[in-house]
Amino acid sequence: MPIQISKLQNLQTLSSFVVSKQPDGLKIGELRKFPQLQGKLSISKLQNVTDLSDAIQANLEKKGEIHELTLEWDRDTTEDSQMERLVLE
């Protein structure tokens, strides 16, 4: 997913968001830049979330127009079930 997507602040539809593990890639916190998201959203590669504050910054609970949310972890690489629980909160 191109990092430039975070410049589209009026974006309303983003059916899929992939959390990068690369230092210069998209982190889950980038979702805060899309306050007008609506409809369906699938967030994958959540095992790449290493900083809880980044997940909090995503501010998903304030995106009231998202009607279907899918959260995906790659079970082959997930090692930290505690972090999984914190991301879900």
QUIRA-V254004 format. One line per field, one symbol per residue. psi: psi as a letter, one per 40 degrees, with the letter a starting at -180 (. if undefined). burial: 1 if it has 24 or more other ideal C-beta (glycine too) atoms within 12 Angstrom, else 0. Layout:
psi = ???
burial = ???
//
This chain:
psi = hhdedeegeehdhgdhhhhiehdeahidddddegeeiibihhhifeeehehdddddddfdeegeehehhhhhihddehegdddddddd.
burial = 10000000000001001111000001111111110010001011111111000110010100100100101010000000000100100
//
